[in-house]
């Protein structure tokens, strides 16, 4: 297990280098000189030249890339717009993004997994048909559109929750009130996909012979479902939850923009608007790292769920 973890961590190096190279290449496709755009129209050529020299915008592609990557790794990469170190800016915003992602994950698991299990046990019932119909709609509707609907219903019409902003840490009442709507909006796609997959996985497992044997021995139906069927159906469920959680950090860009949530996703959007290439590079790279780390954690959770799985 330890050797596998080390191997996966080493694989992070080429993966993140590839991501950084693609990201940097995409940034260079944007037309115009970043220094000239940042400084505005009424600016002297000397000022543009000075900013180009400071951030290396006038250097060849490969030199600009290695310079930006080196400064990022050493913590010396500076934001043009904020005039501060990129890692410090991202660090201040990362807590809000992690809170949003984890609360969305908890909401999705608490709703989706019981819904999928009950739908499988009560196959073709009214609950099964209705829940899968709602799940289909949930997969089809983008999370940011769901967020807009939530704002209209619960902030404008019923005036129950705040429409935007960050109310403070999650353990405070104000922080929780501001977090509920964006967290629910971000979790809708995970709820829909996980409930459908849970139902499918449970139906496949419930056909197995060992469950018939357990029933013939007089094992209680509740024990059969929870201990035998559900545990053996967890592998595809955990895979889906892990992938959806990783995608949440990417999808948080839209949700944070809709709800004016001060996370890394909204920071990346602002950096694009300001043509702040170092900040775009740093914030997107941090989100990509979160994605890769979540997938590594999912692989390790497999061993805890199914002892027959081992990494050597």
C-alpha positions as CSV (number, residue, x, y, z in Angstrom):
1,X,0.0,0.0,0.0
2,X,2.8,2.4,1.0
3,X,4.6,1.7,-2.3
4,X,1.5,2.3,-4.3
5,X,0.9,5.7,-2.6
6,X,4.4,6.7,-3.3
7,X,4.0,5.6,-6.9
8,X,0.8,7.5,-7.4
9,X,2.3,10.6,-5.8
10,X,5.2,10.4,-8.2
11,X,2.8,10.2,-11.1
12,X,1.4,13.5,-9.9
13,X,4.5,15.2,-11.2
14,X,4.2,14.5,-14.9
15,X,0.4,14.9,-14.7
16,X,0.6,18.4,-13.2
17,X,3.4,19.4,-15.6
18,X,1.2,18.3,-18.5
19,X,-1.8,20.2,-17.1
20,X,0.3,23.3,-16.5
21,X,1.7,23.2,-20.0
22,X,-1.7,22.9,-21.6
23,X,-3.1,25.7,-19.4
24,X,-0.2,28.0,-20.2
25,X,-0.6,27.2,-23.9
26,X,-4.3,28.1,-23.8
27,X,-3.5,31.4,-22.1
28,X,-1.2,32.4,-24.9
29,X,-4.0,31.9,-27.5
30,X,-5.8,34.9,-26.1
31,X,-5.1,37.9,-28.4
32,X,-3.6,41.1,-27.3
33,X,-0.7,42.1,-25.0
34,X,-1.6,41.4,-21.4
35,X,0.5,44.3,-20.2
36,X,-1.2,46.8,-22.5
37,X,-4.7,45.5,-21.6
38,X,-3.9,45.7,-17.9
39,X,-2.6,49.2,-18.0
40,X,-5.5,50.6,-20.1
41,X,-5.7,52.8,-23.2
42,X,-4.0,56.0,-21.8
43,X,-0.6,54.4,-21.1
44,X,2.9,55.1,-22.4
45,X,4.9,52.5,-24.4
46,X,7.5,52.7,-21.7
47,X,5.1,51.6,-19.0
48,X,4.0,48.6,-21.2
49,X,7.6,47.7,-21.8
50,X,8.4,47.9,-18.1
51,X,5.5,45.5,-17.3
52,X,6.5,43.2,-20.0
53,X,10.0,43.0,-18.6
54,X,8.8,42.5,-15.1
55,X,6.5,39.5,-15.9
56,X,8.5,38.2,-18.9
57,X,5.7,38.8,-21.4
58,X,8.2,39.7,-24.1
59,X,10.2,36.5,-23.8
60,X,9.9,33.3,-25.9
61,X,7.1,30.8,-25.1
62,X,9.3,28.2,-23.4
63,X,11.1,30.7,-21.3
64,X,7.8,32.3,-20.1
65,X,6.5,28.9,-19.2
66,X,9.5,27.7,-17.2
67,X,9.7,31.1,-15.5
68,X,6.0,31.0,-14.5
69,X,6.2,27.3,-13.3
70,X,9.4,28.0,-11.3
71,X,7.9,31.0,-9.6
72,X,4.7,29.1,-8.8
73,X,6.6,26.2,-7.3
74,X,8.8,28.5,-5.2
75,X,5.9,30.7,-4.1
76,X,7.3,33.8,-5.9
77,X,4.6,34.0,-8.6
78,X,3.0,37.5,-8.2
79,X,-0.5,38.5,-9.3
80,X,-0.5,41.5,-11.7
81,X,-3.9,42.9,-10.6
82,X,-3.7,42.2,-6.8
83,X,0.1,42.9,-6.5
84,X,0.5,40.0,-4.1
85,X,1.8,36.4,-4.2
86,X,-0.6,34.1,-6.1
87,X,-0.3,31.3,-3.5
88,X,-1.3,33.7,-0.7
89,X,-4.3,34.9,-2.7
90,X,-5.4,31.4,-3.5
91,X,-4.8,30.2,0.1
92,X,-7.2,32.9,1.4
93,X,-9.9,31.7,-1.0
94,X,-9.3,28.0,-0.7
95,X,-11.2,27.6,2.5
96,X,-14.4,28.9,1.0
97,X,-14.1,26.5,-2.0
98,X,-13.3,23.5,0.2
99,X,-16.3,24.3,2.5
100,X,-18.6,24.5,-0.5
101,X,-17.4,21.3,-2.0
102,X,-17.5,19.2,1.3
103,X,-20.9,20.4,2.3
104,X,-22.2,19.7,-1.2
105,X,-20.7,16.2,-0.9
106,X,-22.4,15.6,2.4
107,X,-25.7,16.8,1.1
108,X,-25.4,14.6,-2.0
109,X,-24.5,11.4,0.0
110,X,-27.2,11.9,2.6
111,X,-29.9,12.3,-0.1
112,X,-28.7,10.2,-3.1
113,X,-27.6,6.9,-1.5
114,X,-30.7,6.3,0.6
115,X,-32.8,7.3,-2.4
116,X,-31.0,4.8,-4.7
117,X,-31.2,2.0,-2.1
118,X,-34.9,2.5,-1.5
119,X,-35.6,2.8,-5.2
120,X,-33.8,-0.5,-5.8
121,X,-35.6,-2.3,-3.0
122,X,-39.0,-1.0,-4.1
123,X,-38.3,-1.5,-7.8
124,X,-41.1,-0.2,-10.2
125,X,-42.9,1.4,-7.2
126,X,-44.2,5.0,-7.3
127,X,-41.2,6.1,-5.3
128,X,-38.8,4.4,-7.7
129,X,-40.4,5.9,-10.8
130,X,-40.7,9.4,-9.3
131,X,-37.2,9.5,-7.8
132,X,-35.6,8.3,-11.1
133,X,-37.6,10.9,-13.1
134,X,-36.4,13.6,-10.8
135,X,-32.8,12.3,-11.1
136,X,-33.0,12.4,-14.8
137,X,-34.1,16.0,-14.7
138,X,-31.3,16.7,-12.2
139,X,-28.6,15.3,-14.6
140,X,-30.0,17.3,-17.5
141,X,-30.2,20.7,-15.9
142,X,-26.8,22.5,-15.4
143,X,-26.0,23.4,-11.8
144,X,-25.6,27.1,-12.5
145,X,-29.2,27.2,-13.8
146,X,-30.4,25.4,-10.8
147,X,-28.6,28.0,-8.7
148,X,-30.4,30.8,-10.5
149,X,-33.8,29.1,-9.8
150,X,-32.8,28.6,-6.2
151,X,-32.0,32.3,-5.8
152,X,-35.4,33.3,-7.3
153,X,-37.4,30.9,-5.2
154,X,-35.6,31.0,-1.8
155,X,-34.1,34.5,-1.8
156,X,-36.3,36.7,-3.9
157,X,-39.8,35.0,-3.6
158,X,-39.8,33.4,-0.2
159,X,-36.8,35.4,1.2
160,X,-35.6,32.5,3.3
161,X,-31.8,32.5,2.5
162,X,-29.3,35.2,1.4
163,X,-28.9,35.3,-2.4
164,X,-25.1,35.7,-2.5
165,X,-21.9,36.4,-0.5
166,X,-20.0,34.7,2.2
167,X,-21.4,34.9,5.7
168,X,-18.3,33.6,7.6
169,X,-17.1,30.2,8.8
170,X,-19.4,27.3,8.4
171,X,-19.9,26.8,12.1
172,X,-21.6,30.2,12.4
173,X,-25.3,30.8,11.7
174,X,-24.6,33.5,9.1
175,X,-22.0,31.3,7.4
176,X,-24.4,28.3,7.2
177,X,-27.3,30.5,5.9
178,X,-25.1,31.8,3.0
179,X,-23.7,28.3,2.3
180,X,-27.0,26.3,2.0
181,X,-28.2,27.6,-1.4
182,X,-24.8,27.3,-3.3
183,X,-24.1,23.9,-1.7
184,X,-27.5,22.5,-2.7
185,X,-27.2,23.9,-6.2
186,X,-23.7,22.4,-6.6
187,X,-24.8,19.0,-5.3
188,X,-27.8,18.5,-7.6
189,X,-25.9,16.8,-10.4
190,X,-24.1,14.5,-7.9
191,X,-27.4,13.7,-6.2
192,X,-29.0,12.7,-9.6
193,X,-26.1,10.7,-10.9
194,X,-25.3,8.9,-7.6
195,X,-28.9,8.0,-6.9
196,X,-29.3,6.4,-10.3
197,X,-26.0,4.6,-10.0
198,X,-26.8,3.4,-6.5
199,X,-30.1,1.9,-7.7
200,X,-28.4,0.2,-10.7
201,X,-25.6,-1.2,-8.5
202,X,-28.0,-2.5,-5.9
203,X,-30.2,-4.2,-8.5
204,X,-27.2,-6.0,-9.9
205,X,-26.0,-7.2,-6.5
206,X,-29.5,-8.3,-5.4
207,X,-29.6,-10.9,-8.1
208,X,-26.5,-12.7,-6.7
209,X,-26.9,-16.2,-5.3
210,X,-25.3,-15.4,-1.9
211,X,-28.3,-13.2,-1.1
212,X,-30.7,-16.0,-1.9
213,X,-28.7,-18.2,0.4
214,X,-28.8,-15.6,3.2
215,X,-32.6,-15.3,2.9
216,X,-32.9,-19.1,3.0
217,X,-30.9,-19.1,6.3
218,X,-33.4,-16.7,7.8
219,X,-31.3,-13.6,7.8
220,X,-33.4,-10.4,8.3
221,X,-34.1,-8.5,5.0
222,X,-32.8,-5.3,6.5
223,X,-29.5,-7.0,7.3
224,X,-29.3,-8.5,3.9
225,X,-29.8,-5.2,2.2
226,X,-27.5,-3.1,4.4
227,X,-24.7,-5.5,5.3
228,X,-24.5,-7.8,2.2
229,X,-26.0,-6.1,-0.8
230,X,-25.1,-2.5,-0.1
231,X,-21.5,-3.1,0.9
232,X,-20.8,-5.1,-2.3
233,X,-22.4,-2.4,-4.4
234,X,-20.2,0.4,-2.9
235,X,-17.3,0.1,-5.4
236,X,-19.1,1.8,-8.4
237,X,-20.9,4.2,-6.0
238,X,-17.6,5.4,-4.4
239,X,-16.1,5.7,-7.9
240,X,-18.9,7.9,-9.0
241,X,-18.9,10.0,-5.8
242,X,-15.1,10.5,-6.1
243,X,-15.4,11.6,-9.8
244,X,-18.3,13.9,-9.0
245,X,-16.5,15.4,-6.1
246,X,-13.5,16.1,-8.2
247,X,-15.7,17.7,-10.9
248,X,-17.4,19.8,-8.2
249,X,-14.2,21.8,-7.7
250,X,-14.3,22.5,-11.4
251,X,-18.0,23.2,-11.4
252,X,-17.6,25.5,-8.4
253,X,-16.3,28.1,-10.9
254,X,-19.8,28.7,-12.2
255,X,-21.6,28.3,-8.9
256,X,-19.3,30.6,-7.1
257,X,-19.9,33.2,-9.9
258,X,-23.7,32.8,-9.6
259,X,-23.7,33.2,-5.8
260,X,-20.7,35.6,-5.6
261,X,-19.0,33.0,-3.4
262,X,-15.4,34.1,-2.6
263,X,-13.7,30.9,-3.6
264,X,-10.9,29.9,-5.9
265,X,-13.3,29.3,-8.8
266,X,-14.6,32.9,-8.7
267,X,-11.1,34.1,-8.3
268,X,-10.1,32.3,-11.5
269,X,-13.0,34.0,-13.4
270,X,-11.9,37.4,-12.1
271,X,-8.3,36.7,-13.1
272,X,-9.4,35.9,-16.6
273,X,-11.4,39.2,-16.7
274,X,-8.4,41.1,-15.5
275,X,-6.0,39.2,-17.9
276,X,-4.0,38.4,-14.9
277,X,-2.1,35.4,-16.4
278,X,-0.1,34.5,-13.2
279,X,-3.3,34.3,-11.2
280,X,-5.1,32.3,-13.8
281,X,-2.2,29.9,-14.0
282,X,-2.0,29.5,-10.2
283,X,-5.7,29.2,-9.4
284,X,-6.5,26.7,-12.1
285,X,-3.4,24.6,-11.3
286,X,-4.6,24.4,-7.6
287,X,-8.1,23.3,-8.7
288,X,-6.5,20.7,-11.0
289,X,-4.3,19.4,-8.1
290,X,-7.4,19.0,-6.0
291,X,-9.0,17.0,-8.7
292,X,-6.0,14.6,-8.9
293,X,-5.7,14.2,-5.1
294,X,-9.4,13.4,-4.8
295,X,-9.1,10.6,-7.3
296,X,-6.1,9.2,-5.4
297,X,-8.1,9.2,-2.2
298,X,-10.9,7.3,-4.0
299,X,-8.4,4.6,-5.0
300,X,-7.3,4.2,-1.4
301,X,-10.9,4.0,-0.1
302,X,-11.4,0.9,-2.3
303,X,-9.2,-1.1,0.0
304,X,-11.2,-0.1,3.1
305,X,-14.5,-1.1,1.4
306,X,-13.3,-4.4,-0.2
307,X,-10.4,-6.2,1.5
308,X,-10.0,-8.3,-1.6
309,X,-8.5,-5.3,-3.4
310,X,-4.9,-4.7,-2.7
311,X,-2.2,-2.5,-4.2
312,X,1.2,-4.0,-4.4
